[in-house]
Amino acid sequence: MKFTCNQQILAKALNTVSKAVSNRTTIPILKGIMIKATEEGSLILTASDLEISIKKEINADVQEPGAIVVMAKLFGDIIRKLPNEDILISCDESGTVLIKTSFSEFNVVSFPTDEFPEIGNKEEGSESITLDRDIFREMIRKTAFAASVDESKGVLTGILTEIDEEFIKMVSLDGFRLALVKENMKSASTNKFIIAAKVMNEISKIISEDEEDSDINILLGEKREVINVGSNEIIIRRMEGEFIKYNDILPTENTTNVIVSKEMLLESIERASLLSREGKNNLIKMIIKNDLMTITSRSEEGNVKEEIIVEKTGNDLEIGFNSKFVLDVLKVIDDDQVSLNFKTGVSPCVVKPVDGDHYEYLILPVRIPSM
C-alpha cells in the first residue's frame, strides 16, 4: 500500500472516525483505525467499538492500493503534529508503516486487517428517511442531557426516537427528569428506535464538524441504523429493550401555571445555586405567590433570596428542586418565555413552551426543610 494525502485533510478524517475508537476495550484491534487505499484514488477510514462504527472517505493520490490497521492514538497524534503539506504513507510486506514528509519520517507497526470487525452493510428492506441536519443536532442537544449515565439502567441510557407520519420525537429520562422534543416531519411510515445518548452526542459532533451543507439520510434497519452525513457513514447498533411508557408519566392536569422570562429564571437559579452547592443536593425552594416567584437557598455559608415577577394563574405554591436539574432544562430552551405547570408542591413540574408543543420537560421535586 502506498498513497499521498494532505495532512490537514487526513487529520480531520482521523478526528472524525476516532470518535468510534474504544478506549476501554480489552480487544487491541478495537483501538485501531483501518485505512483502505482504493484503486479509484480514495482513502476509506473506518473505526468501530461494536456499538458505533464510522466510515469516512477522502481523496488521495493512491500509487498502490491496500489496507492496514494502525493504532488510532499514535497514528493520529503523529499526523496532527506534522506540517500542513502532503504526507507519503506506505506499508511494506512486514507490516511496517512509513509516514514521511519533507523533513520528518516515522516508522510504526500495523496490524492485520482480518482481525478488524466486519462492518455490516445496509440491511435488506431498510427504510430511508431524510432529516434537516440542524434540526436533528438540536433535538439531540435538547434531550441527551436527561438520559441516565448509569449503565445498569439499560435503555434509560439511550434516547428514544419515534418517527410518525407527521412528526419526529426524541425522548430521554433518568428517573429524576424527562426530556421530550418534537419537530414536524413527513414520513411514509412509522418507526421507533433507541440509541445510546453517548453515541448520539458523537453523531451530533460529527454533524457539527462536517463542512458539507447536506441533509442527513438515515436507513432504518431491524438491528442497526445507518446515518449518512456528507462523506461520513455512521453505523449504530440499536439498544434492545422496551422504553418506559413516557406518556403515562406526563401529568395531564395542573392547578398552577406560571409564565416567566426564561433568562431571568435561569440567572436567578444560577445565583441561588452558588449557595445551594455548598449545602446538600443543590437544593433550592420556589415560593409562588400572586405574581411573584421567590427563589431561596440556604447553607452553612449563608442564604440567598431572588425575586422574579411572573404571570400566574391558579393556586399559590411552594416547591423544592435540585437546582441542577432545572438549570439543565433552561439551558437548552431557546424561547424568551417558558410555561411552568404544577399540580402540588410534591408533584412534578412540567416545563412547556408558552405557544405550541415542540418540547416538554418534566422535573421531579424534592422535599426541602424550612428555609
C-alpha positions in Angstrom: 0.0 0.0 0.0 1.2 3.5 -0.9 -0.5 6.8 -1.1 0.0 10.6 -0.7 -2.6 12.8 1.2 -2.8 16.3 2.5 -2.0 16.5 6.3 -5.0 18.6 7.2 -7.5 16.5 5.3 -6.2 13.3 6.8 -6.0 14.8 10.3 -9.7 15.9 10.1 -10.8 12.5 8.8 -8.9 10.8 11.6 -10.5 13.1 14.2 -14.0 12.1 12.9 -13.5 8.3 12.8 -11.6 8.3 16.1 -15.0 9.0 17.8 -15.8 5.3 17.3 -12.5 4.1 18.8 -12.9 2.2 22.0 -10.8 3.4 24.9 -11.8 0.8 27.5 -11.8 -2.3 25.4 -9.6 -5.4 26.2 -9.6 -6.2 22.4 -6.5 -4.4 21.0 -7.8 -4.2 17.4 -10.7 -2.0 18.5 -8.1 0.6 19.5 -7.2 0.8 15.8 -8.4 2.5 12.6 -8.5 0.7 9.3 -7.2 2.7 6.4 -8.0 1.3 2.9 -6.5 2.9 -0.2 -8.6 2.1 -3.3 -7.7 1.9 -6.9 -10.2 4.7 -7.6 -8.0 7.2 -5.7 -9.6 7.5 -2.3 -9.0 6.5 1.3 -11.7 4.9 3.4 -11.1 5.2 7.1 -13.0 3.0 9.5 -13.2 2.7 13.3 -15.6 0.7 15.5 -16.3 -0.1 19.1 -19.0 -2.6 18.1 -21.7 -0.2 19.3 -20.9 2.6 16.8 -18.9 2.3 13.6 -17.8 5.3 11.5 -16.6 5.3 7.9 -15.2 8.4 6.1 -13.9 8.7 2.6 -11.4 11.3 1.4 -9.4 11.9 -1.7 -5.8 10.8 -2.0 -3.1 10.1 -4.6 -3.0 6.3 -4.4 0.0 4.6 -6.0 -0.6 1.1 -4.6 -4.0 0.1 -3.2 -4.2 -1.9 0.0 -5.4 -1.8 3.6 -3.8 -1.6 7.0 -4.9 -1.1 10.7 -3.0 1.4 12.7 -3.3 2.4 16.4 -5.7 5.3 16.4 -4.0 7.4 19.1 -0.4 7.1 18.0 -1.1 7.4 14.3 -3.5 10.4 14.9 -1.0 12.2 17.2 1.7 11.8 14.5 -0.4 13.1 11.7 -1.7 16.1 13.8 1.9 17.1 14.7 3.1 17.1 11.1 3.2 20.3 9.0 0.5 21.2 6.6 1.8 19.5 3.4 1.4 16.3 1.5 2.3 13.2 3.5 3.6 10.0 1.9 2.3 6.8 3.7 3.3 3.3 2.7 3.4 -0.2 4.2 5.9 -2.9 3.3 5.4 -6.7 3.5 6.5 -6.9 7.1 3.6 -4.5 8.1 5.8 -1.5 8.9 4.1 1.7 8.0 6.3 4.6 6.7 5.0 8.2 7.3 7.1 10.7 5.5 7.1 14.5 4.9 9.8 16.9 3.6 11.7 16.8 7.0 10.1 14.1 9.1 10.0 10.3 8.9 8.2 7.8 11.2 8.0 4.1 11.1 5.2 2.4 13.0 3.8 -1.1 13.2 0.4 -2.0 11.6 -2.0 -4.9 12.4 -3.7 -7.4 10.1 -7.0 -6.2 8.7 -8.6 -9.7 9.0 -8.8 -9.1 12.8 -10.7 -5.9 12.3 -14.5 -6.2 13.0 -16.7 -6.6 9.9 -18.8 -3.5 9.5 -22.3 -4.5 8.4 -23.8 -3.0 5.3 -27.4 -1.9 4.7 -30.0 -4.3 5.9 -32.5 -5.7 3.4 -35.7 -3.8 3.5 -34.2 -0.8 5.3 -36.5 2.3 5.3 -34.8 5.6 4.3 -35.7 8.9 5.8 -34.2 12.4 5.3 -33.8 15.0 8.1 -32.6 18.5 8.3 -29.1 18.3 9.9 -29.6 21.3 12.2 -32.9 20.1 13.5 -31.5 16.6 14.2 -28.5 18.0 16.0 -30.7 20.4 18.1 -33.0 17.5 19.1 -30.1 15.6 20.4 -28.8 18.6 22.3 -32.2 19.1 23.9 -32.6 15.5 25.1 -29.3 13.8 25.6 -28.6 15.5 29.0 -31.6 13.8 30.6 -30.6 10.3 29.7 -29.2 8.2 32.6 -25.4 7.8 32.9 -25.9 4.6 35.0 -25.1 1.7 32.6 -27.1 -0.6 34.9 -30.3 1.2 33.8 -30.2 -0.2 30.3 -32.4 1.6 27.8 -32.6 4.7 30.0 -29.0 5.5 29.0 -30.4 5.9 25.5 -32.6 8.3 23.5 -35.9 7.0 22.1 -36.6 8.3 18.6 -40.1 8.0 17.4 -41.0 8.7 13.7 -44.6 9.3 12.8 -46.1 10.2 9.5 -46.3 13.9 10.6 -43.5 14.4 13.1 -40.4 13.1 14.8 -39.9 12.9 18.6 -36.9 12.3 20.8 -37.4 11.3 24.5 -35.0 10.6 27.3 -35.3 10.2 31.1 -33.2 9.2 34.1 -35.7 8.8 36.9 -35.4 12.4 38.0 -36.3 14.3 34.8 -37.7 13.7 31.4 -37.0 15.5 28.1 -39.2 15.4 25.1 -38.8 17.3 21.9 -41.0 17.2 18.8 -40.5 18.5 15.3 -42.7 18.4 12.2 -41.6 15.9 9.5 -43.3 14.0 6.8 -42.7 10.2 6.7 -44.2 7.4 4.6 -44.4 5.1 7.7 -43.8 4.9 11.4 -40.8 3.6 13.2 -39.0 3.9 16.6 -35.6 3.0 18.0 -33.3 3.6 21.0 -29.7 4.7 20.6 -27.3 5.3 23.5 -27.1 9.0 24.4 -23.3 9.0 24.3 -23.5 7.7 20.7 -26.0 10.4 19.8 -23.7 13.0 21.2 -20.9 11.7 19.0 -23.2 11.9 16.0 -24.0 15.5 16.9 -20.3 16.4 16.9 -19.8 14.8 13.5 -22.7 16.8 12.1 -21.2 20.0 13.6 -17.7 19.3 12.2 -18.9 18.2 8.7 -18.4 21.1 6.2 -20.9 19.8 3.7 -24.2 21.5 3.9 -26.4 18.5 3.2 -29.3 16.8 4.8 -29.0 13.6 6.9 -30.1 10.3 5.5 -31.0 7.5 7.9 -31.5 3.9 6.9 -33.7 2.2 9.5 -32.9 -1.5 9.9 -34.1 -4.1 12.4 -30.9 -4.2 14.4 -29.0 -1.1 13.3 -29.3 2.3 11.7 -27.0 3.7 9.0 -26.7 7.5 9.2 -25.1 9.3 6.2 -23.7 12.8 6.9 -21.8 14.2 3.9 -18.9 11.8 3.3 -19.4 10.1 6.7 -21.2 6.9 7.2 -22.2 6.1 10.8 -23.5 2.6 11.6 -25.2 2.3 15.0 -26.4 -0.7 16.9 -29.9 -0.3 18.3 -30.3 -0.7 22.1 -32.5 -3.7 22.9 -35.4 -3.4 25.4 -38.7 -1.7 25.9 -38.6 2.0 26.7 -40.7 3.3 29.6 -44.2 4.5 28.5 -43.4 8.1 29.0 -46.9 9.3 28.2 -48.1 7.7 31.4 -45.6 9.8 33.4 -46.5 13.2 31.9 -49.2 14.9 34.0 -52.4 16.0 32.1 -53.7 18.4 34.8 -52.3 21.3 36.7 -53.6 23.7 39.4 -50.8 26.3 39.0 -49.4 27.8 35.8 -46.6 30.3 35.7 -45.3 32.1 32.7 -41.8 33.6 33.3 -38.8 35.0 31.4 -36.5 32.1 30.7 -33.4 34.2 31.0 -34.4 35.8 34.3 -35.3 32.5 35.8 -32.1 30.9 34.6 -29.9 33.7 36.0 -31.8 33.7 39.3 -31.4 30.0 39.8 -27.7 30.2 38.8 -27.1 32.8 41.5 -29.1 30.8 44.1 -27.2 27.7 43.2 -23.9 29.3 44.3 -25.1 28.7 47.8 -27.1 25.5 47.2 -23.9 23.8 46.0 -22.4 24.4 49.5 -25.4 22.5 51.0 -26.8 19.1 50.0 -28.1 18.1 46.6 -28.1 21.6 45.1 -31.5 22.4 46.8 -33.5 25.5 46.1 -37.0 26.4 47.0 -39.6 28.2 44.8 -42.4 30.2 46.5 -45.0 31.3 44.1 -47.5 33.8 45.5 -49.7 36.1 43.5 -47.4 37.4 40.6 -44.1 36.9 42.4 -41.8 34.0 42.4 -39.3 33.9 45.3 -36.3 31.6 45.0 -34.4 30.8 48.1 -31.4 28.7 49.1 -29.5 28.2 52.4 -26.4 26.5 53.5 -23.9 26.8 56.4 -22.2 29.5 54.3 -25.2 31.8 54.1 -28.5 32.2 52.4 -29.9 33.9 49.3 -33.3 35.2 48.1 -34.2 36.0 44.5 -37.5 37.5 43.3 -39.0 37.4 39.8 -42.2 39.0 38.5 -44.3 36.3 36.8 -47.7 35.7 35.3 -49.5 33.2 37.5 -52.9 31.5 37.1 -54.2 29.1 39.8 -53.1 28.4 43.3 -50.1 29.7 45.2 -47.4 27.1 45.7 -44.2 26.2 47.5 -41.9 23.6 45.9 -38.3 22.5 46.1 -35.9 21.3 43.4 -32.4 20.2 42.7 -31.2 23.4 41.0 -29.0 21.4 38.5 -32.0 19.6 37.1 -33.9 22.9 36.5 -30.8 24.6 35.0 -30.1 21.7 32.6 -33.6 22.2 31.2 -33.5 26.0 30.9 -30.1 26.0 29.2 -31.4 24.0 26.2 -34.5 26.1 25.7 -34.3 28.9 23.2 -37.7 30.6 23.9 -37.8 34.0 25.6 -40.5 32.8 28.0 -41.5 29.4 29.4 -44.6 28.0 31.0 -44.1 26.1 34.3 -47.0 23.8 35.2 -47.6 22.4 38.8 -50.2 20.3 40.5 -49.0 20.2 44.1 -45.8 21.0 46.0 -44.8 17.4 45.8 -45.8 16.7 42.1 -43.5 17.0 39.1 -43.1 20.4 37.4 -43.7 20.3 33.6 -41.9 23.0 31.5 -43.6 23.7 28.2 -43.5 26.5 25.6 -46.0 29.3 26.0 -47.2 28.5 22.5 -47.1 25.2 20.7 -46.0 21.7 21.8 -42.4 21.3 20.4 -40.9 20.4 23.8 -42.0 19.2 27.2 -39.7 18.7 30.2 -40.6 17.0 33.5 -38.6 17.7 36.7 -39.3 15.8 39.9 -39.4 18.0 43.1 -37.5 17.3 46.3 -38.7 17.8 49.9 -36.9 20.7 51.5 -36.8 21.6 55.2 -37.9 25.1 56.1 -35.6 27.7 54.5 
